[in-house]
Amino acid sequence: MTQKPSIPKGTRDFGPSEMAGRDYIFDTVRSVFRKYGYSPIETPAMENLSTLLGKYGEEGDRLLFKILNSGDAFKDIRQLPSAELSEAGSNALALRVCEKGLRYDLTVPFARFVVQHRNELTFPFKRYQIQPVWRADRPQKGRYREFYQCDVDVIGSRSLLNELELVQITDEVFRTLGIRVRIQINNRKVLAGLAEVSGQPDKLTDITVAIDKIEKTGIDAVKAELAERGVLPESIARIEPVLSLSGTNSSKIAEMRKLLAGSAIGQIGLDELEELFGLITSAGIATEVEFSLSLARGLNYYTGAIFEVKALDFAIGSICGGGRYDDLTGIFGLPDTSGVGISFGADRIYDVLTGLDKFPKEAVRGTEYLFANMGGSSLEYILSAAAKFRAAGHAAEIYPEPVKLRKQFEYADKKGIKYVILAGDDEIACQELSIKDIQNGEQRKVKISDIF
């Protein structure tokens, strides 16, 4: 029985035209990253599972793709007493049968890389990384199980100039791509202060996970989830006004200073935000930048500024996000090494550019010229001519068989090749080429010496 070919849900194939668009995105972000002094690295698709577990919160642990050990992976599990088996947590059981997992993001592997190679690096270390990540999420519009991230991070400096630089990079990338966006910024210290003044500082993770969903589910659903997570009604009542604050960034900060009057950590977060927004104003950032109190980004390792970027003209989730992490490397043996980074979601950016028809035509065009194969003595002539076109930077190909010209023109039309070049006996005798624009039918003869 013939098996119908398929791929796992949440993954995609990309043909030549899609790859041209993706390469345009990668080339754009890469050029901006390099402009600001960031260098490329790569890390393996799989990491030790112990590297990944516990870094992304309970939801992140659930969404990790775990790789079964080779051989009889469940041998040790079957030998456990039933009582011990029932008491063991899911992470503990996973570590018994899985030693490795596919990376969930690029930041934790980056922290592991920094610690492992710290004697080879110059700090502050600025790196970019463009690679796929995997999440066992439920596939839906704009959400995939395999997708590319384009990360840019600096580690080994606490200066808020690094946060400013990430905002500048974000501004330049999306202006270059022609996508109007809003950059949203918050600070995890402000959220910690909010948990503190609500009377339940131990519920910071529950509060951040819940309010991070407010744009998707609305405030009532967030309040219901907070209650389900054990946040007391009086605490929810203190949190709710914060989520509905409006006005300028300055007025929000001023209002939050009153609401967080009893929290030292919250005031430090507001100080950092005030300084960062001042730097953004001084730098003349063209993109709209907003202090968003509902922005939480539920990843456990964030400790300071957090960022999220939304497209203004296309309905999709965030297309870029990141934040400050003060001690992520400490987990791997290098404490007190602060870093900050931001990640561009290439797949969602691709969907936005496609939906808005923003891909430049020259960016996604493949072959420009097709040399028709007329057989006989013309082959040597067109081989030489095609080489000259390529040397001049033009994408050119030669049709492989000397078949009817109609078939060769059909091939060019289907591939979106604009020009077909003909070289018969007359052209060869005069050292010319006949160049036909197959879109409008115009044809002209040009001497090779005039082209190059």
CORLIN-V139026 format. One record per residue. N is the residue number from 1. RES is the residue in three letters. SS is DSSP state (H for helix, E for strand, C for the rest). Layout:
# CORLIN-V139026
n: {N:N}
res: {RES:RES}
ss: {SS:SS}
This chain:
# CORLIN-V139026
n: {1:2:3:4:5:6:7:8:9:10:11:12:13:14:15:16:17:18:19:20:21:22:23:24:25:26:27:28:29:30:31:32:33:34:35:36:37:38:39:40:41:42:43:44:45:46:47:48:49:50:51:52:53:54:55:56:57:58:59:60:61:62:63:64:65:66:67:68:69:70:71:72:73:74:75:76:77:78:79:80:81:82:83:84:85:86:87:88:89:90:91:92:93:94:95:96:97:98:99:100:101:102:103:104:105:106:107:108:109:110:111:112:113:114:115:116:117:118:119:120:121:122:123:124:125:126:127:128:129:130:131:132:133:134:135:136:137:138:139:140:141:142:143:144:145:146:147:148:149:150:151:152:153:154:155:156:157:158:159:160:161:162:163:164:165:166:167:168:169:170:171:172:173:174:175:176:177:178:179:180:181:182:183:184:185:186:187:188:189:190:191:192:193:194:195:196:197:198:199:200:201:202:203:204:205:206:207:208:209:210:211:212:213:214:215:216:217:218:219:220:221:222:223:224:225:226:227:228:229:230:231:232:233:234:235:236:237:238:239:240:241:242:243:244:245:246:247:248:249:250:251:252:253:254:255:256:257:258:259:260:261:262:263:264:265:266:267:268:269:270:271:272:273:274:275:276:277:278:279:280:281:282:283:284:285:286:287:288:289:290:291:292:293:294:295:296:297:298:299:300:301:302:303:304:305:306:307:308:309:310:311:312:313:314:315:316:317:318:319:320:321:322:323:324:325:326:327:328:329:330:331:332:333:334:335:336:337:338:339:340:341:342:343:344:345:346:347:348:349:350:351:352:353:354:355:356:357:358:359:360:361:362:363:364:365:366:367:368:369:370:371:372:373:374:375:376:377:378:379:380:381:382:383:384:385:386:387:388:389:390:391:392:393:394:395:396:397:398:399:400:401:402:403:404:405:406:407:408:409:410:411:412:413:414:415:416:417:418:419:420:421:422:423:424:425:426:427:428:429:430:431:432:433:434:435:436:437:438:439:440:441:442:443:444:445:446:447:448:449:450:451:452}
res: {MET:THR:GLN:LYS:PRO:SER:ILE:PRO:LYS:GLY:THR:ARG:ASP:PHE:GLY:PRO:SER:GLU:MET:ALA:GLY:ARG:ASP:TYR:ILE:PHE:ASP:THR:VAL:ARG:SER:VAL:PHE:ARG:LYS:TYR:GLY:TYR:SER:PRO:ILE:GLU:THR:PRO:ALA:MET:GLU:ASN:LEU:SER:THR:LEU:LEU:GLY:LYS:TYR:GLY:GLU:GLU:GLY:ASP:ARG:LEU:LEU:PHE:LYS:ILE:LEU:ASN:SER:GLY:ASP:ALA:PHE:LYS:ASP:ILE:ARG:GLN:LEU:PRO:SER:ALA:GLU:LEU:SER:GLU:ALA:GLY:SER:ASN:ALA:LEU:ALA:LEU:ARG:VAL:CYS:GLU:LYS:GLY:LEU:ARG:TYR:ASP:LEU:THR:VAL:PRO:PHE:ALA:ARG:PHE:VAL:VAL:GLN:HIS:ARG:ASN:GLU:LEU:THR:PHE:PRO:PHE:LYS:ARG:TYR:GLN:ILE:GLN:PRO:VAL:TRP:ARG:ALA:ASP:ARG:PRO:GLN:LYS:GLY:ARG:TYR:ARG:GLU:PHE:TYR:GLN:CYS:ASP:VAL:ASP:VAL:ILE:GLY:SER:ARG:SER:LEU:LEU:ASN:GLU:LEU:GLU:LEU:VAL:GLN:ILE:THR:ASP:GLU:VAL:PHE:ARG:THR:LEU:GLY:ILE:ARG:VAL:ARG:ILE:GLN:ILE:ASN:ASN:ARG:LYS:VAL:LEU:ALA:GLY:LEU:ALA:GLU:VAL:SER:GLY:GLN:PRO:ASP:LYS:LEU:THR:ASP:ILE:THR:VAL:ALA:ILE:ASP:LYS:ILE:GLU:LYS:THR:GLY:ILE:ASP:ALA:VAL:LYS:ALA:GLU:LEU:ALA:GLU:ARG:GLY:VAL:LEU:PRO:GLU:SER:ILE:ALA:ARG:ILE:GLU:PRO:VAL:LEU:SER:LEU:SER:GLY:THR:ASN:SER:SER:LYS:ILE:ALA:GLU:MET:ARG:LYS:LEU:LEU:ALA:GLY:SER:ALA:ILE:GLY:GLN:ILE:GLY:LEU:ASP:GLU:LEU:GLU:GLU:LEU:PHE:GLY:LEU:ILE:THR:SER:ALA:GLY:ILE:ALA:THR:GLU:VAL:GLU:PHE:SER:LEU:SER:LEU:ALA:ARG:GLY:LEU:ASN:TYR:TYR:THR:GLY:ALA:ILE:PHE:GLU:VAL:LYS:ALA:LEU:ASP:PHE:ALA:ILE:GLY:SER:ILE:CYS:GLY:GLY:GLY:ARG:TYR:ASP:ASP:LEU:THR:GLY:ILE:PHE:GLY:LEU:PRO:ASP:THR:SER:GLY:VAL:GLY:ILE:SER:PHE:GLY:ALA:ASP:ARG:ILE:TYR:ASP:VAL:LEU:THR:GLY:LEU:ASP:LYS:PHE:PRO:LYS:GLU:ALA:VAL:ARG:GLY:THR:GLU:TYR:LEU:PHE:ALA:ASN:MET:GLY:GLY:SER:SER:LEU:GLU:TYR:ILE:LEU:SER:ALA:ALA:ALA:LYS:PHE:ARG:ALA:ALA:GLY:HIS:ALA:ALA:GLU:ILE:TYR:PRO:GLU:PRO:VAL:LYS:LEU:ARG:LYS:GLN:PHE:GLU:TYR:ALA:ASP:LYS:LYS:GLY:ILE:LYS:TYR:VAL:ILE:LEU:ALA:GLY:ASP:ASP:GLU:ILE:ALA:CYS:GLN:GLU:LEU:SER:ILE:LYS:ASP:ILE:GLN:ASN:GLY:GLU:GLN:ARG:LYS:VAL:LYS:ILE:SER:ASP:ILE:PHE}
ss: {C:C:C:C:C:C:C:C:C:C:C:C:C:C:C:H:H:H:H:H:H:H:H:H:H:H:H:H:H:H:H:H:H:H:H:C:C:C:E:E:C:C:C:C:C:E:E:E:H:H:H:H:C:C:C:C:H:H:H:H:H:H:C:C:C:E:E:E:C:C:C:C:C:C:H:H:H:H:C:C:C:H:H:H:H:H:H:C:C:H:H:H:H:H:H:H:H:E:E:E:E:E:C:C:C:C:H:H:H:H:H:H:H:H:H:H:C:H:H:H:C:C:C:C:E:E:E:E:E:E:E:E:E:E:C:C:C:C:C:E:C:C:E:C:C:E:E:E:E:E:E:E:E:E:E:C:C:C:C:C:H:H:H:H:H:H:H:H:H:H:H:H:H:H:H:H:H:C:C:C:E:E:E:E:E:E:E:H:H:H:H:H:H:H:H:H:H:C:C:C:H:H:H:H:H:H:H:H:H:H:H:C:C:H:H:H:H:C:H:H:H:H:H:H:H:H:H:H:C:C:C:C:H:H:H:H:H:H:H:H:H:H:H:C:C:C:C:C:H:H:H:H:H:H:H:H:H:H:H:C:C:C:C:H:H:H:H:H:H:H:H:H:H:H:H:H:H:H:H:H:H:H:H:C:C:C:C:E:E:E:E:C:C:C:C:C:C:C:C:C:C:C:C:C:E:E:E:E:E:E:E:C:C:C:C:C:C:C:C:E:E:E:E:E:E:C:C:H:H:H:H:H:C:C:C:C:C:C:E:E:E:E:E:E:E:H:H:H:H:H:H:H:H:H:H:C:C:C:C:C:H:H:H:H:C:C:C:C:E:E:E:C:C:C:C:C:C:H:H:H:H:H:H:H:H:H:H:H:H:H:H:C:C:C:C:E:E:E:C:C:C:C:C:C:H:H:H:H:H:H:H:H:H:H:H:C:C:C:E:E:E:E:C:C:H:H:H:H:H:H:C:E:E:E:E:E:E:C:C:C:C:C:E:E:E:E:E:H:H:H:H:C}
